[in-house]
Amino acid sequence: MTKDSGVERSDTVPQSLTEVSTTPAVSLDVPPGLVQAVGEGIGRYRWVICALLFFATTVNYIDRQVVGILAKELEGIFGWSEIDYGNITAAFSASYALGLILSGRLMDRFGTKIGYAVSIVIWSLAGMVTAVAKTPFQFGLCRSLLGLGEAGNFPAAIKTVAEWFPKKERALATGIFNAGTNVGAIVAPLTVPWIYSTFGWQYAFILTGAIGFVWLALWLPIYRKPEHHPKVSRGELAYIQSDPADPPAAISWLKLIPHRQAAAFAIAKYMTDPIWWFYLFWTPKFLTEKHHLVLKTIPLPLVVIYLIADVGSVGGGWLSSSLIKRGWSINKARKTAMLLCALLVTPVMFVSQIDSLWLAVSLIGLAAAAHQGWSANVFSTVSDTFPRRAVGSVVGIGGMSGAIGGVMLQVITGVILQKTPGDYTINFIIAGSVYLVALAIVHSLTPKLEPVEIEAPIKPISLGPIVGFGLVGLVFGTFIAWVLGLVTLAGPALITYLAIGAGTGAVIGMIGGIAICSSLKSRS
């Protein structure tokens, strides 16, 4: 490790090959200096794997966006209210959260090859079966199954990046595969309206869902871990494994949640993931209602938004990776990139007051690009601070938090629009302001973004356990309250249910976290 401005760095190339993990299958008797030369031309097969992650993420977002593009048409066909649509999209978010509870852990236990394959089969079939839905409940159920399957994408992709890339390249690799979210969001509006007009709404779900099986036909024969892959050279493997090796033992979630680094990541996801989903599910409706677009004219504005967003996805990851290669600490590089992204989001607060279609599209695109740059760096903080064997679980915890935050915002949006049709002012103000608040919280919890010492003792009454378990309690309290609100047909009162559930859950989580950490401490 080296020092930079008093902050330890773990992204440096090892000084000797004794620091590089070896496997029985491959001998790493690489001459001195070869590891540092890899970036100049020794092996690039890891980018093929990154391309597969990009493809999967693209498919993920094509399937996810179909219902948003067809929302106005489906509302006309089936008579949905704004609250109905809010709950349909919330059903996706809630099941996505539930899936993340399972998927991160399963990826860590069974590996990404099998876990990723199972995940994409589930979400592809769920997308296709939506074609038989008729009622809001049935659409919500299908979206729930879709969310359950799609939850595996990001834990699998982040874990794959941690396995295939050294720390100095992870933000860039994350940014590249994360750009698939924008490509999927571009492909969907270019194809779904045509499929709808030509074949009917059912085939929009059937044909987009079938794309996942094309990816599966590529993934299964191509993917292996780098140390077992015949197309990975010895030099490239040494470069991939140039960071200190992690011990193989699994880590309990109860040992992950109390760490401030996990809480910081989860809070960042809870606050900002819902904004991206707001753009995804509600922007087509906003443009239709505010700027009077129809299904035939809405593709171009959506394509422009997500083309702009693609630049942010790659650019945000490139910026911090470039700064690290220039000698900046990981902490300074990541947070500088996140601050820039948080500032670029703020103009979107005024979108609902703008009459010009293309100015509104430009500001939403800028905000979407900044979100993607933010997301690439937030994801990278997990592999920066946690050992590889814990990455999938931590990403799952954070993604679960973001998904439940999405439930909250979807319900709030539906209720607001039911009461004040077409008025998106409050939602865009939220979208433009939360990133700076989230960054302030992240920096307060992890001022140096230092690597986690998993086995280090944790004080039960300290910031990490209180915030970490408090957030977990808030997440579960919100989920339970939403389900109870649906069962009792609460309607607009759902917001009250969610507020009570979140507050109660947070308090129970804090108390329970102190008790859990006290128990763990007494056993050690």
HELIX and SHEET records of a PDB file:
HELIX    1   1 LEU A   17  GLU A   19  5                                   3    
HELIX    2   2 LEU A   34  ALA A   37  1                                   4    
HELIX    3   3 VAL A   38  GLU A   40  5                                   3    
HELIX    4   4 ARG A   46  ILE A   69  1                                  24    
HELIX    5   5 ALA A   71  PHE A   78  1                                   8    
HELIX    6   6 GLU A   82  PHE A  110  1                                  29    
HELIX    7   7 THR A  112  VAL A  129  1                                  18    
HELIX    8   8 THR A  130  VAL A  132  5                                   3    
HELIX    9   9 PRO A  136  GLU A  150  1                                  15    
HELIX   10  10 ASN A  153  TRP A  164  1                                  12    
HELIX   11  11 LYS A  167  ASN A  178  1                                  12    
HELIX   12  12 GLY A  180  PHE A  199  1                                  20    
HELIX   13  13 TRP A  201  ILE A  222  1                                  22    
HELIX   14  14 PRO A  226  HIS A  228  5                                   3    
HELIX   15  15 ARG A  234  ILE A  240  1                                   7    
HELIX   16  16 TRP A  253  LEU A  256  1                                   4    
HELIX   17  17 ARG A  260  HIS A  291  1                                  32    
HELIX   18  18 PRO A  299  LYS A  325  1                                  27    
HELIX   19  19 ILE A  330  VAL A  345  1                                  16    
HELIX   20  20 THR A  346  GLN A  353  5                                   8    
HELIX   21  21 LEU A  357  THR A  385  1                                  29    
HELIX   22  22 ARG A  388  LYS A  419  1                                  32    
HELIX   23  23 THR A  425  LEU A  445  1                                  21    
HELIX   24  24 LEU A  463  VAL A  487  1                                  25    
HELIX   25  25 GLY A  491  ALA A  493  5                                   3    
HELIX   26  26 LEU A  494  ARG A  523  1                                  30    
SHEET    1   A 2 THR A   2  ASP A   4  0                                        
SHEET    2   A 2 VAL A   7  ARG A   9 -1                                        
END                                                                             
